């Protein structure tokens, strides 16, 4: 006869096994190229059909997974019922602070953006407390648009700087002028105190919008170097769909790779950093354009053969190619995805970049480096931050199924609609 302690341990083991299998089934449905049936899920996971059927029933009841109308099978057997992501119950908040704008958006579990707020604002030399308070109000306004029954499971904030992985403290964001900021404490004391929040590097989080097309669904590229362009240059090295964090979570800062030690000074304190050649403000200035000019104006001048604009793009491509060649030689990831203003310039940058990489990358003769343009999302860091929170739902659906509703997290029911 089992002792009470062994019986308790057995129940814990069973609960863990169920939670693991529930997450496995959920992730299988979300990752499928076409809506799978219960039989398809059983075949893919090697779980027996009765177990899969029970788990799917739980996921449908919890509105993590939805059922479509049954479809006829070829040959004997009952019609199969396709399973698809369900975005009607769970959603996550994604926030982003960049030098030129603030963004707050809400994404549901099926990957649909349900609400968003974007505000153009120059954040250079700003107060972190004031910026995060303003961002919190934008987030609350966006959350107020959500329909009844759609629950926020958490939120993520993307910042353009070095974020300490263990404490989520922002150590430095040179282009904002922020240093040693306890972001978690500011969030906890501001308009977002009602919602659990995580903090991460903007480029790391933005790279998730390339490795995923929606929560749980892999994109066509899983190994790449992501280069995020705005005022500065951020980056992430992504392997098997996950950004490589490094020992402290600081990896990927390609914008501060030195391409010319005798080059111009950088706000980070070094000289000749990549972003002093390929960052948006530096590139526009070199082309003789105002800092507020649109990338389209630069492209127009290049198209017209303006020698100053052409020289600025050539210089940026040289610097970017030099930095990327070193990164590819170091980590053996020969696909580069351009984001932000670099995405807009991909057409003129790509031929020049490919030439530089072909010359400087040791393995180029066997696997030529390729350049891709990222998506057109204004704030991919915010979207990626929301994706990261929703991926946790798919990893452990039970953790959110039994969680308190949003109003309970805030302690009062007016958390989404207060001033």
C-alpha positions as CSV (number, residue, x, y, z in Angstrom):
1,X,0.0,0.0,0.0
2,X,1.3,3.4,-0.9
3,X,2.2,5.8,1.9
4,X,0.5,9.2,2.0
5,X,3.8,10.8,1.0
6,X,4.3,8.5,-2.0
7,X,0.6,9.0,-3.0
8,X,1.1,12.8,-2.9
9,X,4.3,12.4,-5.0
10,X,2.4,10.3,-7.5
11,X,-0.3,12.9,-7.9
12,X,2.3,15.6,-8.4
13,X,4.0,13.5,-11.1
14,X,0.6,13.0,-12.8
15,X,-0.2,16.7,-12.7
16,X,3.2,17.5,-14.1
17,X,2.8,14.9,-16.9
18,X,-0.6,16.3,-17.7
19,X,0.6,19.9,-17.8
20,X,3.5,18.9,-20.1
21,X,1.2,17.0,-22.4
22,X,-1.3,19.8,-22.4
23,X,1.4,22.2,-23.5
24,X,2.6,19.8,-26.1
25,X,-0.8,19.4,-27.7
26,X,-1.4,23.2,-27.7
27,X,1.9,23.9,-29.3
28,X,1.3,21.2,-31.9
29,X,-2.0,22.8,-32.9
30,X,-0.5,26.3,-33.1
31,X,2.6,25.2,-35.0
32,X,0.8,23.1,-37.7
33,X,0.9,24.4,-41.3
34,X,-2.8,23.4,-41.8
35,X,-5.4,22.8,-39.1
36,X,-4.8,19.4,-37.6
37,X,-7.4,16.9,-36.3
38,X,-7.1,15.0,-33.0
39,X,-5.8,12.1,-35.0
40,X,-3.1,14.3,-36.6
41,X,-2.1,15.6,-33.1
42,X,-1.8,12.1,-31.8
43,X,0.3,11.0,-34.7
44,X,2.6,14.0,-34.3
45,X,3.0,13.8,-30.5
46,X,3.0,10.0,-30.2
47,X,0.4,10.3,-27.4
48,X,-2.5,7.9,-27.6
49,X,-5.8,9.2,-29.1
50,X,-7.8,9.0,-26.0
51,X,-5.3,11.1,-24.1
52,X,-5.1,13.7,-26.9
53,X,-8.9,13.8,-27.1
54,X,-9.2,14.6,-23.4
55,X,-6.5,17.3,-23.6
56,X,-8.0,18.9,-26.7
57,X,-11.4,19.0,-24.9
58,X,-9.7,20.8,-22.0
59,X,-8.1,23.3,-24.4
60,X,-11.3,23.9,-26.2
61,X,-13.2,24.5,-23.0
62,X,-10.5,26.9,-21.9
63,X,-10.7,28.7,-25.3
64,X,-7.0,28.1,-26.1
65,X,-8.0,26.0,-29.1
66,X,-11.1,26.2,-31.3
67,X,-12.8,23.5,-33.4
68,X,-13.8,24.1,-37.0
69,X,-16.7,22.2,-38.7
70,X,-15.9,18.5,-39.3
71,X,-14.5,17.5,-42.7
72,X,-15.1,14.2,-44.5
73,X,-12.3,11.7,-44.6
74,X,-11.3,9.6,-47.6
75,X,-12.2,6.0,-46.7
76,X,-13.7,4.6,-43.5
77,X,-13.9,6.5,-40.2
78,X,-15.6,9.4,-38.7
79,X,-15.2,12.9,-40.1
80,X,-12.2,14.7,-38.6
81,X,-12.6,18.0,-36.7
82,X,-9.8,20.5,-37.6
83,X,-8.3,22.5,-34.7
84,X,-7.1,26.1,-34.8
85,X,-5.8,28.8,-32.4
86,X,-8.5,30.5,-30.4
87,X,-7.9,34.2,-29.8
88,X,-11.1,34.9,-27.9
89,X,-9.9,34.5,-24.3
90,X,-6.3,35.3,-23.8
91,X,-4.1,38.3,-24.9
92,X,-0.9,40.1,-24.0
93,X,0.3,43.6,-23.9
94,X,3.4,44.7,-25.8
95,X,5.1,48.0,-25.2
96,X,8.1,49.7,-26.8
97,X,10.1,52.8,-26.1
98,X,12.2,54.0,-29.0
99,X,14.0,57.3,-29.4
100,X,11.3,58.6,-31.8
101,X,8.1,56.9,-30.7
102,X,6.1,55.1,-28.0
103,X,3.9,52.1,-28.8
104,X,1.4,50.1,-26.8
105,X,-0.5,47.2,-28.4
106,X,-2.6,44.2,-27.4
107,X,-2.3,40.9,-29.3
108,X,-4.5,37.9,-28.8
109,X,-3.4,34.3,-28.7
110,X,-4.2,33.8,-32.4
111,X,-1.8,36.7,-33.2
112,X,-4.4,39.3,-34.0
113,X,-3.6,42.9,-32.9
114,X,-6.8,43.9,-31.0
115,X,-5.8,47.4,-30.0
116,X,-2.8,49.8,-30.2
117,X,-1.6,53.3,-29.6
118,X,1.4,54.9,-31.3
119,X,2.8,58.3,-30.4
120,X,5.6,60.1,-32.1
121,X,7.9,61.7,-29.5
122,X,11.6,62.6,-29.2
123,X,12.8,60.7,-26.1
124,X,16.4,61.8,-26.1
125,X,17.5,62.9,-22.7
126,X,14.0,62.2,-21.3
127,X,13.0,61.2,-17.8
128,X,12.5,57.4,-17.6
129,X,9.7,57.8,-15.0
130,X,7.8,60.3,-17.1
131,X,8.2,58.2,-20.3
132,X,7.1,55.0,-18.6
133,X,4.1,56.8,-17.0
134,X,3.0,58.1,-20.3
135,X,3.5,54.7,-21.9
136,X,1.5,53.1,-19.1
137,X,-1.4,55.5,-19.9
138,X,-1.3,54.6,-23.6
139,X,-1.4,50.9,-22.6
140,X,-4.3,51.4,-20.3
141,X,-6.2,53.2,-23.1
142,X,-5.5,50.4,-25.5
143,X,-6.6,47.8,-22.9
144,X,-9.8,49.6,-22.4
145,X,-10.8,48.8,-26.0
146,X,-10.7,45.0,-25.3
147,X,-14.0,43.1,-25.6
148,X,-15.6,41.4,-22.6
149,X,-14.0,38.0,-21.9
150,X,-10.6,38.8,-23.4
151,X,-8.1,38.5,-20.6
152,X,-4.6,40.0,-20.4
153,X,-2.1,37.3,-19.2
154,X,0.8,39.7,-18.9
155,X,2.9,42.3,-20.7
156,X,6.3,42.9,-22.1
157,X,8.3,46.1,-22.6
158,X,11.0,46.5,-25.3
159,X,13.8,48.9,-24.6
160,X,16.7,50.0,-26.9
161,X,19.5,49.2,-24.6
162,X,21.3,46.7,-22.4
163,X,18.9,45.0,-20.1
164,X,20.2,42.8,-17.3
165,X,18.6,39.4,-17.7
166,X,18.3,38.5,-14.0
167,X,16.9,41.8,-12.7
168,X,15.5,43.2,-15.9
169,X,17.2,46.5,-15.0
170,X,18.1,48.8,-17.9
171,X,21.8,49.3,-17.5
172,X,22.3,51.6,-20.5
173,X,20.4,53.0,-23.4
174,X,22.9,55.5,-25.0
175,X,20.5,57.1,-27.5
176,X,17.8,57.7,-24.8
177,X,20.4,59.0,-22.3
178,X,19.2,56.5,-19.7
179,X,21.5,54.6,-17.4
180,X,20.9,52.2,-14.4
181,X,17.1,52.4,-14.5
182,X,15.1,50.1,-12.2
183,X,12.4,49.7,-14.9
184,X,10.4,47.1,-12.9
185,X,10.1,49.5,-9.9
186,X,8.9,52.3,-12.1
187,X,6.3,50.0,-13.8
188,X,5.1,48.7,-10.5
189,X,4.5,52.2,-9.2
190,X,2.8,53.6,-12.3
191,X,-0.3,53.0,-14.4
192,X,0.7,49.4,-15.2
193,X,1.0,48.3,-11.5
194,X,-2.1,46.1,-12.2
195,X,-0.3,43.8,-14.7
196,X,2.7,41.5,-14.4
197,X,5.4,42.9,-16.8
198,X,8.7,41.7,-18.2
199,X,11.4,43.8,-19.7
200,X,13.8,43.0,-22.6
201,X,16.0,44.3,-25.3
202,X,14.2,45.8,-28.3
203,X,16.1,43.9,-31.0
204,X,15.9,40.5,-29.2
205,X,12.1,40.9,-28.9
206,X,11.7,42.2,-32.4
207,X,13.5,39.2,-33.8
208,X,10.6,37.1,-32.6
209,X,8.4,38.7,-35.2
210,X,10.7,37.1,-37.8
211,X,11.1,33.6,-36.2
212,X,7.3,33.5,-35.5
213,X,4.5,34.5,-37.8
214,X,2.1,34.4,-34.8
215,X,2.4,32.9,-31.3
216,X,3.5,29.3,-31.6
217,X,3.8,29.3,-35.4
218,X,7.4,29.3,-36.8
219,X,8.3,31.6,-39.6
220,X,10.3,30.6,-42.7
221,X,13.6,31.7,-41.2
222,X,14.9,30.2,-37.9
223,X,18.6,31.0,-38.0
224,X,19.5,34.6,-38.7
225,X,21.1,37.8,-37.6
226,X,18.5,40.5,-37.0
227,X,19.7,44.1,-37.4
228,X,17.3,46.7,-36.0
229,X,17.6,50.2,-37.3
230,X,16.3,53.5,-35.8
231,X,18.4,56.3,-34.4
232,X,20.8,53.6,-33.3
233,X,21.4,50.1,-34.5
234,X,20.4,47.0,-32.4
235,X,20.8,43.4,-33.2
236,X,20.1,39.8,-32.2
237,X,21.7,36.5,-33.2
238,X,18.9,34.0,-33.6
239,X,19.5,30.2,-33.6
240,X,16.6,27.7,-33.8
241,X,14.1,30.5,-33.5
242,X,15.6,31.8,-30.2
243,X,17.8,34.9,-29.7
244,X,21.1,34.0,-28.1
245,X,21.3,36.0,-24.9
246,X,24.9,35.7,-23.9
247,X,26.1,35.3,-20.3
248,X,24.2,38.3,-19.0
249,X,21.6,38.8,-21.7
250,X,23.6,41.5,-23.4
251,X,24.5,39.8,-26.7
252,X,23.7,41.2,-30.1
253,X,24.8,44.8,-29.7
254,X,26.1,45.0,-33.2
255,X,25.4,48.8,-33.4
256,X,28.4,49.3,-31.0
257,X,30.8,47.1,-33.0
258,X,33.7,49.3,-34.0
259,X,34.2,49.5,-37.8
260,X,36.8,52.3,-37.6
261,X,38.6,53.1,-34.3
262,X,39.4,56.6,-35.6
263,X,35.8,57.2,-36.6
264,X,33.3,59.7,-35.0
265,X,32.5,59.5,-31.3
266,X,29.4,57.6,-30.2
267,X,27.1,58.3,-27.2
268,X,28.2,54.9,-25.8
269,X,31.6,56.4,-25.2
270,X,33.5,54.6,-28.0
271,X,34.4,55.8,-31.4
272,X,33.7,54.5,-34.9
273,X,30.7,52.4,-33.9
274,X,28.5,51.0,-36.7
275,X,25.5,53.2,-35.7
276,X,27.6,56.3,-36.4
277,X,27.5,55.3,-40.1
278,X,24.3,53.3,-40.5
279,X,22.0,54.7,-37.8
280,X,19.2,56.7,-39.2
281,X,20.2,60.1,-37.9
282,X,23.9,59.6,-38.9
283,X,22.9,58.4,-42.4
284,X,20.5,61.3,-43.0
285,X,23.1,63.8,-41.8
286,X,25.7,62.3,-44.1
287,X,23.2,62.6,-47.0
288,X,22.7,66.3,-46.2
289,X,19.1,65.7,-44.9
290,X,17.4,66.9,-41.7
291,X,17.2,64.5,-38.8
292,X,13.4,64.4,-39.2
293,X,13.5,63.5,-43.0
294,X,11.8,60.4,-44.1
295,X,13.7,57.4,-45.5
296,X,11.7,57.8,-48.7
297,X,13.4,61.2,-49.3
298,X,16.8,59.6,-49.0
299,X,15.8,56.9,-51.4
300,X,14.6,59.5,-53.9
301,X,17.9,61.3,-53.8
302,X,19.8,58.1,-54.3
303,X,17.5,57.2,-57.2
304,X,18.2,60.7,-58.7
305,X,21.9,60.1,-58.5
306,X,22.6,62.7,-55.8
307,X,26.3,62.2,-55.1
308,X,26.1,63.1,-51.4
309,X,23.2,60.8,-50.8
310,X,24.8,57.9,-52.8
311,X,28.1,58.4,-50.9
312,X,26.2,58.2,-47.5
313,X,24.5,55.0,-48.5
314,X,27.8,53.5,-49.8
315,X,29.4,54.4,-46.5
316,X,26.6,52.9,-44.5
317,X,26.7,49.7,-46.5
318,X,30.5,49.4,-46.1
319,X,30.2,49.8,-42.3
320,X,27.2,47.5,-42.0
321,X,28.9,44.9,-44.2
322,X,32.2,45.1,-42.2
323,X,30.4,44.6,-38.9
324,X,28.1,41.8,-40.2
325,X,31.1,39.9,-41.8
326,X,32.8,39.8,-38.4
327,X,29.6,38.5,-36.8
328,X,29.0,35.9,-39.4
329,X,32.6,34.7,-39.2
330,X,32.2,34.4,-35.4
331,X,28.8,32.7,-35.1
332,X,28.2,31.0,-38.5
333,X,24.7,32.4,-39.2
334,X,24.8,33.7,-42.8
335,X,21.3,35.0,-43.1
336,X,20.8,38.7,-42.3
337,X,17.3,40.3,-41.7
338,X,17.1,44.1,-41.9
339,X,14.5,45.9,-39.7
340,X,13.5,49.5,-39.2
341,X,14.9,52.1,-41.6
342,X,17.4,49.5,-42.8
343,X,14.5,47.4,-44.1
344,X,13.3,50.5,-46.1
345,X,16.8,50.8,-47.6
346,X,17.2,47.1,-48.3
347,X,16.8,47.6,-52.1
348,X,19.8,49.9,-52.3
349,X,21.8,48.3,-49.5
350,X,21.6,44.7,-50.5
351,X,23.9,44.7,-53.6
352,X,26.6,46.6,-51.7
353,X,26.2,44.4,-48.6
354,X,26.4,41.2,-50.5
355,X,29.6,42.3,-52.2
356,X,31.2,43.2,-48.9
357,X,30.1,40.0,-47.3
358,X,31.2,37.9,-50.2
359,X,34.7,39.4,-49.8
360,X,35.0,39.3,-46.0
361,X,33.1,36.2,-44.9
362,X,35.4,33.2,-44.9
363,X,32.7,30.6,-45.8
364,X,31.0,32.7,-48.5
365,X,32.4,30.5,-51.2
366,X,30.3,27.6,-49.9
367,X,27.3,29.3,-48.3
368,X,26.9,32.9,-49.7
369,X,25.4,35.2,-47.0
370,X,21.9,36.4,-47.9
371,X,20.0,39.6,-47.0
372,X,16.3,39.7,-46.3
373,X,14.0,42.6,-45.5
374,X,12.0,42.3,-42.3
375,X,8.3,43.0,-41.9
376,X,6.7,46.4,-42.0
377,X,5.5,46.6,-38.3
378,X,6.3,50.1,-36.8
379,X,7.2,48.6,-33.4
380,X,8.3,45.0,-33.8
381,X,9.8,45.0,-30.3
382,X,6.3,45.6,-28.8
383,X,4.8,42.9,-31.0
384,X,7.6,40.5,-30.1
385,X,7.2,41.3,-26.4
386,X,3.6,40.3,-26.6
387,X,4.5,37.1,-28.5
388,X,6.9,36.1,-25.7
389,X,4.2,36.4,-23.1
390,X,1.7,34.4,-25.2
391,X,4.3,31.7,-25.9
392,X,4.3,31.1,-22.2
393,X,0.6,30.4,-22.3
394,X,1.2,27.7,-25.0
395,X,4.1,26.2,-22.9
396,X,1.9,25.8,-19.8
397,X,-1.8,26.5,-20.5
398,X,-2.8,25.4,-17.0
399,X,-0.9,28.4,-15.6
400,X,-3.3,30.9,-17.1
401,X,-6.5,28.8,-17.2
402,X,-6.7,29.0,-13.4
403,X,-5.2,32.5,-13.1
404,X,-7.3,35.3,-11.7
405,X,-9.0,37.7,-14.0
406,X,-7.4,41.1,-14.8
407,X,-9.6,43.0,-12.4
408,X,-8.5,40.7,-9.6
409,X,-4.8,41.4,-10.5
410,X,-5.4,45.2,-10.0
411,X,-7.4,44.9,-6.8
412,X,-10.3,46.9,-8.3
413,X,-12.4,46.5,-11.4
414,X,-11.6,49.9,-13.0
415,X,-8.0,49.0,-13.7
416,X,-8.4,49.3,-17.5
417,X,-10.6,52.3,-17.6
418,X,-9.3,54.7,-15.0
419,X,-7.9,58.1,-15.8
